[in-house]
Amino acid sequence: MSDFMTPHETALACVATCMKKARLRPDTLIVSSLMAGVLFSTGGMLHTSIQSFCPNLMALNPGLVHLLQGIVYPIGLFYVVIMGVDLFNANVFYFTVGVLRGAVTIFDLLISWSISWLLNLVGNIFVCYIVCHFSTVTLKPDFVDGSVAIAMEKITFRFHQTLIKGIAGNFFVSLSIYLQLMAKPLHVKFLLMSLPIFSFVALGFTHVVADMFLVTIGMINGADIGVGTYIWKLLLPGTLGNIIGGGFFGLVFPWYLHLVVVERDAHMLKLPKYDERDEQPELGVDSRIVRSRTSTLYGSRLPTNRTSLSSESENKQAGTPPEQIYGDNVDPLDPEFNPSYDVPKEEEEEDNSPSGVFPVLGMGPPLQRERTIASAYQDSDESLGHIQSHSSSFQSHRSGSVYTARDTSMRGQLMRVFTRTKPDGSAA
């Protein structure tokens, strides 16, 4: 299986991840959000350290300092993503997509946003007071001066300015979360999420959870900022801006461009339909979507409308074994390519995919609602467990011949297999 997902699969992974977050118990959500604040503060500590301990560089070349801060800040977000904890800004993105898809409710959204925001704040305050202040790590003169300067600079912006910066800030953070979903290797995840974070930090946009550390540590070290001023000039506009920015990104890219547009086009062209399953349904980890034109993901072999190239009659006509056509994508135990293989009976007795959960890989057929969430254009008259497949073809009159193109994609990687046929449809 590939280590990367297409944008459409990634958009579905956002929906599946949102459904997992929506089923977290309150105690789990509280602990997860608290730890997200603690882990994310790592970026703030490094951000402040660079500016504090490089005063000469800051005076001579502040642009270089901001670039260095952009390089180190993604470390905190990387910890959050890999540990699977709940960051407010990421939840804004996930739940926007989930609500638009009809996978979760507004109530689920409000619970997740409010608890993650509040506990992210508590986690940052804990790090500022206990880990940094009481340990005297942040009481060094240079660190005190640097942290105060950062906090005072942030408070100089007006409400609407911070609001706009917050929109841009969470737009980039949502892009970061979305890009890292596309990859499975950890080093690739880190690279993909680093690019947008580097951009927004170097440019000075607003991230409300990041400011929970940067401003709090500055206030502890003597910045002339009152709690009311902090709430009015930073927390409130930063939060609203982050909600708008993350919501806008989730609305435009995953939901509209990569779900609505893709599925609408596939429906209009009658492109092949797919099983779409979550291979990582466990809590505490982002979902990964597996797409297949075969029905073997249900644990049983079900009929399809597509005539497979691996059928005996077509193999005899084409004269080419499937292995030579599909290469490494051929699974000898897949009935789609090996009709002689019979699925064991114990595989046919698997439980159905649970209600309220994105269809799970290796389980039985999902319920109607979950099937609709996975694919908005599922035919209503399809029976559960029976996924129809359709052939998409085009004709190219070339030397008096017609060519048929079949999308044999597994996991959304487009592979076109051309079989030369006569104009009457028979094999050449």
N, C-alpha and C positions, 0 to 999 in steps of 0.2 A: 504494500500500500504506500501511496505517496506521503511525503512529509509535509506537503503543502496543500492548501485548499483554495478553490476558486472564490471570487467575491460572492457568488450566490451561495456556495456552501458556507462561507464565513458568515453571511447574513443569517442563515439558518442556525449557525452555531451561537450567534448572539441571542436568538430566540430561545434556544435550548438552555443556554447558560442562565438566562433570565428566569426561566421556569424553575431551574434548580434553586436559584436565590430566593424565589418566592415561596418555596416550601421549607425554608430554614425555620427552625423553632426559634422563639424569641431569645432564649438564652444563648443559642448558637450565634444568632445575628449580633447580639450584644458583644460577645467575646470576639467574634470575627471583626467587627467594626473597631473595637478597642485596639486590637492588634494591628489593624491596618493603619491607624493613626501612629502607633509606635514605630512600625516599620517604615512608613512613608517619611517620618521625620528625619531619617538618615540623610535624605537629599538636602533637607534644610540645614542640618549640621555641617555638611560638606560645603554647601553654598555659602554659609556664613564664614566658615573657616578660611576659604580662599580669599574673600574680600578682607577679612580681619588681619590675616597674617601676611598679606601682600600690600601693605599701605602705599609703598613707593610705586609699585606697579599700578595700583588703583589711581594714584594721583597723575601718573604720566600717561597711562594707556588703559583707561577704564573699559574700553571695548574688548581688549584681550581678557580682562578679568571676567567680563560677562560671558565670553565664549567658553572660558574654563568652567564657569558655573553651569553652563548649559551641558557640558560634557559629563559632569559628575552627578547632576540631579536625577537622571534616569535610574540610578542605582536604587533609590528608594522605591520607585514604582516597580522595578523589576522584582524586588523582594515581595511586594504586595501581590503581584500577578502570580508568581511561582508558588507562594504560600496559599493562594486561593482565598484571601480575606477580602473584606468588603470596604472598598473606598467609595466615599460619597460620589465623587466625580465619575467613576466608572459605573456606578449604579444608575446615575442619571442617564447615561448612554444606554445601558442594557435595558432598563425598564421603559424607556421611550420606545425602543424597538418592540419590546414584548407587548406593550399596551396597544400599539398600532397594529400588531399582528393578531391581536385578540387572544394572546397566550396567557396574559395575566390581567388583573383588574387594576383600576385606579387605586383601590384600597391597598393592594399589594405594593404599588408604587409609593404611596405616601408612607406606609410603614417602613419600607426599606430606606427611603430617602431620609426620613426624620431620625431614625435610629442610627444609621451610618454617619450622618452629619454630626449628631450630638456626641457619639462615642469616638469619632475621629478627633473631635475637639478635646475630649477628655484624655485620649491617648497622647496627644501633643502636649497638653498641659503637664501630664505626668512626666514625660521625657524632659520638658523644660525645667521643671522644679526638682525632680528627684534625680534623674540621670545626669543632667547637665549642671544645674545650680548647686545642689547639695554636694555633689562630688567635686566642686570647684573647677571643673574642666572649663567652664565658660566664664570664669572670673578673672582670667588673665587680662591685663590692661588692653592689649590689642583686640582681643575678642569682645570685650565690653564696648570699646569704641566702634568696632565694626558692626556689631549687632544693633547698637543704638542708631547708627547711621542708616542702616537698612530699614529699620522700622520707621524712622522719621521721614525718610524719602517716600515710603508707601503712603503715609498719612497725608502727604501734601496734595494728592489728587482729589478732585471733587467726586461727588456721588456718581454722576453720569459718566465720568471718565473711567472710574473703577468698574462700573457696570459694563462698559464697552470692552475694556481690557479683559474682564471676566468672560465675556462671550468668546473672544478670540482664544483665551487660555484654555477653556474646556473643549473648544473645537479641536485644538491640537491634541489635547489629552485623549479625546475620543478617537481621533485618528490613530493615536499610538496604540490604544487598546484594540482597535479594529485590525490594524496591521499585524500585531503580534499573534492574533488569533489564527492568521493564515498559515503560520509555521509551527512545526512541532519541535525541532531541535532548539534547545535552550539558548545556544549562542546566537541563533538566527532571531529568536524572539527578542533578545536583548538589543540586537542591532536595529531591528525594525521599530521597536518602541523608543529607541534612543533618538532617532531622527526628528520626530515631531516635538519631543520634550526639549531637545537641544534648541529647536527653533523658538518655542514660546518662552523659555527661560532667558535665552540670549537677547530676545527682543523686549523682555520686561512685562509680559502679559500677566494676568492675575489668575492664580489658582487658590481657591479659598482654603483648602486644607494645607497647602504649602505655607500660606500666610499665618495659619494657626500656630506654626512653629516660629516663623521669622519675626512676627510682631510680638508674640508672647515672650520670647527670649529677650527681645529688645526692651520690652516693658519691665521685665524682671531686672535687667541691667541698668535701668534708670531713664529710659526714654520717656519724655514728657507727653504721654498719651493716656488719657483716661479710658475707663472701660466703655463708657457711653460713646466716646469718640471712635473707639475701635469698632464697636458694633455698627455705628451709623456710617462710617466712612470706608470700612473694609468688609466686615462680615456680611452685612446685608446686601450691599451692591455686588460684592464678589460672589455671594451665593446665587443671587438672581441671575447674574451674568453667566455663571457656570451652568445653571439650569437651561438658559436660553441657548447657549453655545452647544452644549452636549445634546440637547433635544433637537436642535436644528441639524446637527450632523447625523444623528440617528434617523431623523425623518427623511433626509435627502439621500444619503448614501445607502445604508443597509436596507431600509424599508422600501423606498421608492425605486431607486436605480437598480438595486441588486435583488429585490424580491418582486415588487409589483411589475416593473418593466420586463424583467426576464421571464416571469411566469406568464404574463399577458402575451408576450411575443411567442413563447413556446406553445401556448394554447391556440393562438391564431394560426400558426403554421402547422399545428398538429404534430409537433415534435414528440419523440419518444418520452414516455413517462418513466419515473424512477422511484425505486424505494429510497427513502432518505431516512437514515438512522443515526442515532447518537452512539458512538463507540466509547464515549467516556461519560456515562450518566451519573457517576458518583459525585457527591458533594465535594466542594473544596478544590475543584479543578475545572478549567474551561472545557466546554463540550467540543467534540470534533465530529463532523458529519461525514458519513459514508454514503455514497450514492451508487446504486447498482440497478441495471436494467433487468437483472434476474430476480426471481422470487426466493432465492436461497437464503436471503437474510431473515426470512420468517422461520427458518428451521425446517421447511418442507418444500418439496418441489411442486410448484403450482404452474398451471398452463399459462402461456402467453400467446399473444396474437402474432408475434414476430417469428418468422421462420429463421432459425439460427443458421449461421454458416457452418456450425458444427454438426448439423443434421446429416445423417448418412447419405440421403439422396443428393443433397447439395454438395457434400464433399466429393461424391463420385463425379458430379457434373463439373465442379470447379477443379478437381484434381489437386487441390492444395490443402494440406493438413492445417487445422486451426493454429497449431503451434508456430508455423511459419508466418502466419498472418498477424497473430496477436503478440508473438514473442513472449516476454516474461509475464504478460497479463493472464496467461492461461493457467487456470487452477485445475489439476487433474481430478479433483474431487467436486468440481462445479458441474452440476448436471447441464448447465447451459452449453458447455463445451464438451462434456463427456456424457452423452445420453445413457451409456451403459452403467453409469454409477447410480446406485440406488441410495437415497438418503436413509440412514438408520432410523428405525421406528422411534427410538428414544428421542430423536431430534424433533419428531413430529408432535410430541406431547409437551412442548414447552408452554409456559404460562404466557398469556397475552401481555402485551406491553401495558404498563399501569396507566390508570387515568391520571390526568394532570401532569404527565411526564412526556417530554418529547419522545417519539417512537424510539425504542431501545434496540440496538443491534443484538441479535441472538435471541430475541424474545418473539412471541407470537404476534399476530396482527394487532395494531392499535385500535382504539375506539374512533368513531367518526370524527369527533372534535379534534383529537390529536392528529389524525390523518390530514384534516383540513389545515391545521397549523403547519404541518410539514410541507404540504403542497396545496396551495389555495385552489387549484383547478382540478382536484380529484373529482371524477364523475360521481354523481350521487347514486347512480344505479350500480356502482361496483360493489360486489359483495366483499365483506371483510376478508382480508388475507389474499385477495385476488387482485394483483396489480397488472393492468393491461399495459402492453407495450405496442408502440406503433413505429412503423418504418417511415423515415423521412427520405424522400428521393428527389433527385433532380435529373433532368435529361439534358444531355449535351450531345448534339448531333455532330459527331466527329467521325469522319470516314464511314458514314452510314451506320454508326453504332450508337447505342444508348448506354450510359453509365449510371449505375445506382449507387448512391452514397449512403452508408449506414453509420449512425453515431454509435460506436461501440465503447463509449466512454465508461470507465470505472473510476469513481471519485471525481467525475467532472473533467477529466483530461481528454480532450477531443481527439479521437483517432478515427480517421475515415478509411474505410476498407472499400475499395473499388472492385466490383465484379463486372466484367465485361459481358453484356448480354446483347442479344439480337433485338431488333426493333419490336418483335412480337413478344418479348419478355422472356424467351427461352435462353438458356446458357449458350454462349458462343462456342 
